[in-house]
Structures are given as C-alpha cells and as structure tokens.
Amino acid sequence: MLAATHMLVRALTSLRRNGVVGSLRWQLYRLSEAYNEHHLGVDTRRSAEFGPNAYRHLAEHTPYEPLPYGLIKRGLGSVCEKAHDHVFLDFGSGMGRVVLTAARHPFKRVIGVELMKPLCEIARENVARANHKLRSSVEIVNEDATRYEVPDDVTVIHLFNPFTGDIMTAVQRRIRESLERAPRHVRIIYAHPTDQRNLFEGVEWVKEKQRISTGVFFAMKLLVYEHTPSQGAASGTHRRVTPEAVFSAKLA
C-alpha cells in the first residue's frame, strides 16, 4: 500500500512539474534505464555510498553520478559506425556504465580510468556479468587521472564531468602529450551540467564539432570536440576566456 501511494505521489509530482508530455518522457527515461540495467545484468545506479561524503577529501572530483543511458548512446552515435577503427577511453568511469555501453560496439578496445578502488571493483564485476553481451574487451584502470598516460592509440575520449579545476587542466595536458607523441584524429565526448562552465571552451587544440540534444535532460550539455593533426597539439592548452553565463536547473 505504501509503495503504491509513493508511486502515485511521484507520478502526480512529475505531472505537475513537467506536464503531460514531459511526464511521459520521464517515464520512458526510467523504463529505458531499468531495461538497460536488466539487459546487461548489471547495477550502475547512483549510490549513497559514493555520494558527496565519499568525496569530501577529494578536491575537484565530482561524486559518482551515472550519465543516462540515452545520452551515452547519443554521444556514441558520432563514432559507432566505425567503432572497429577506434580505441575508447572513459575518464571517471565509476561503476562502468559508459564503458559497458561502448563495449556493446566493436571498438578495438575500451578503457575506463577511475580513482576510487571500490568503484573499480564494482565496474569489474559488472563487466564480468555482462561479458557475454560485449563486443569489445574492457580494461578498468584504478589510477589518478592526472598520472595516467593516455595510450597513443586512443581515438575516442569520454568525460561526464568527472573533475574540475587543476585536475581537468592536468588531464587535458595528458591528452595533449599523447597527441604530441602520436599525431592523430581524436574525438572527445564531453557532458556537463548547465550550471558549470564548459571546461573545454578555450582549449586551442580542439574544436567543437557537434552539440547533441539532451532531450528532457535540460540541465545537461552534451558536446563532441574534435582534434585533427593539422590543428597541432603543442601550442598551449587554453586561451584566456570569459566564463560563459550559466543557469541552474534541476533534473526531475
């Protein structure tokens, strides 16, 4: 009875906040999340165990928050047709949702880099459970991203707001160093909340290629950046820019 009442209250709240069409879209989103988790036999959902308290001693790292499956797939859409030509790297891979979704395509290999050891252990368990449905090998690396040497064959890099400030600057430097060692075409799929400045804005060695619609996730931005060898990688990391105006919005 209590469960039914809770579901009714939740539905009415969503209807009041989002309207009929918006509420239907949110229900479809929740069904999609449940379907993907069930299909892979994994659990990558947000957990209180890895909330803000777990990160209180990790300055400039953001708490674990999985990107919706729908947005992951939209981002991957720009590279999946030729996945067999690419090596995929996810910074801040958490419980493995992004690497699992990527590995359902025939990438040469898929790599996830995650600082927190417990999250890496969960991710490896999830990879083991879903292995029979994956088309790429998956490696989960327990490493500080600022110390991780980006492999020189990586051609697709994914980041969902894993860190900010000096850490992001250091990671961008690591990417640039790899491009200096092995000039190549690279795409960066970058998702971030709208109330946070775009941390790739002003990076000279990439250019924005695509802005992807985020649908009901109006509090998110999803962008694809591109680096080509002709752009060079050694000219410096950032131009001086004025922070973009931001606005706050809450996910339902």
ChimeraX attribute file (.defattr): number of C-alpha atoms within 10 A of each C-alpha:
attribute: neighborCount
match mode: 1-to-1
recipient: residues
	/A:1	6
	/A:2	7
	/A:3	8
	/A:4	9
	/A:5	10
	/A:6	11
	/A:7	12
	/A:8	12
	/A:9	12
	/A:10	12
	/A:11	15
	/A:12	14
	/A:13	14
	/A:14	18
	/A:15	16
	/A:16	12
	/A:17	12
	/A:18	16
	/A:19	13
	/A:20	12
	/A:21	10
	/A:22	16
	/A:23	20
	/A:24	15
	/A:25	15
	/A:26	18
	/A:27	14
	/A:28	12
	/A:29	17
	/A:30	12
	/A:31	11
	/A:32	15
	/A:33	17
	/A:34	14
	/A:35	13
	/A:36	16
	/A:37	16
	/A:38	11
	/A:39	11
	/A:40	19
	/A:41	15
	/A:42	21
	/A:43	17
	/A:44	21
	/A:45	16
	/A:46	15
	/A:47	11
	/A:48	11
	/A:49	9
	/A:50	16
	/A:51	14
	/A:52	14
	/A:53	11
	/A:54	13
	/A:55	15
	/A:56	12
	/A:57	9
	/A:58	13
	/A:59	12
	/A:60	15
	/A:61	19
	/A:62	17
	/A:63	22
	/A:64	26
	/A:65	17
	/A:66	18
	/A:67	19
	/A:68	17
	/A:69	19
	/A:70	15
	/A:71	20
	/A:72	21
	/A:73	14
	/A:74	14
	/A:75	24
	/A:76	20
	/A:77	12
	/A:78	15
	/A:79	18
	/A:80	17
	/A:81	11
	/A:82	11
	/A:83	21
	/A:84	14
	/A:85	14
	/A:86	20
	/A:87	21
	/A:88	26
	/A:89	27
	/A:90	25
	/A:91	24
	/A:92	29
	/A:93	29
	/A:94	30
	/A:95	30
	/A:96	30
	/A:97	26
	/A:98	29
	/A:99	29
	/A:100	28
	/A:101	16
	/A:102	26
	/A:103	25
	/A:104	18
	/A:105	20
	/A:106	20
	/A:107	22
	/A:108	18
	/A:109	22
	/A:110	25
	/A:111	25
	/A:112	27
	/A:113	22
	/A:114	24
	/A:115	19
	/A:116	19
	/A:117	13
	/A:118	14
	/A:119	21
	/A:120	23
	/A:121	16
	/A:122	17
	/A:123	26
	/A:124	18
	/A:125	16
	/A:126	20
	/A:127	26
	/A:128	14
	/A:129	13
	/A:130	18
	/A:131	18
	/A:132	10
	/A:133	15
	/A:134	18
	/A:135	17
	/A:136	22
	/A:137	17
	/A:138	24
	/A:139	16
	/A:140	23
	/A:141	18
	/A:142	19
	/A:143	17
	/A:144	15
	/A:145	22
	/A:146	16
	/A:147	10
	/A:148	15
	/A:149	13
	/A:150	17
	/A:151	16
	/A:152	16
	/A:153	16
	/A:154	23
	/A:155	20
	/A:156	22
	/A:157	21
	/A:158	23
	/A:159	18
	/A:160	23
	/A:161	22
	/A:162	22
	/A:163	21
	/A:164	18
	/A:165	11
	/A:166	12
	/A:167	17
	/A:168	19
	/A:169	18
	/A:170	16
	/A:171	21
	/A:172	18
	/A:173	17
	/A:174	19
	/A:175	20
	/A:176	23
	/A:177	17
	/A:178	18
	/A:179	26
	/A:180	15
	/A:181	11
	/A:182	14
	/A:183	19
	/A:184	17
	/A:185	15
	/A:186	20
	/A:187	23
	/A:188	24
	/A:189	22
	/A:190	20
	/A:191	23
	/A:192	19
	/A:193	20
	/A:194	18
	/A:195	16
	/A:196	17
	/A:197	15
	/A:198	19
	/A:199	18
	/A:200	20
	/A:201	18
	/A:202	16
	/A:203	17
	/A:204	17
	/A:205	22
	/A:206	22
	/A:207	18
	/A:208	15
	/A:209	13
	/A:210	14
	/A:211	14
	/A:212	16
	/A:213	15
	/A:214	18
	/A:215	12
	/A:216	15
	/A:217	17
	/A:218	15
	/A:219	17
	/A:220	20
	/A:221	20
	/A:222	20
	/A:223	19
	/A:224	21
	/A:225	20
	/A:226	18
	/A:227	23
	/A:228	16
	/A:229	14
	/A:230	10
	/A:231	15
	/A:232	17
	/A:233	22
	/A:234	13
	/A:235	10
	/A:236	12
	/A:237	17
	/A:238	15
	/A:239	10
	/A:240	8
	/A:241	9
	/A:242	8
	/A:243	12
	/A:244	11
	/A:245	9
	/A:246	12
	/A:247	11
	/A:248	10
	/A:249	13
	/A:250	11
	/A:251	8
	/A:252	13
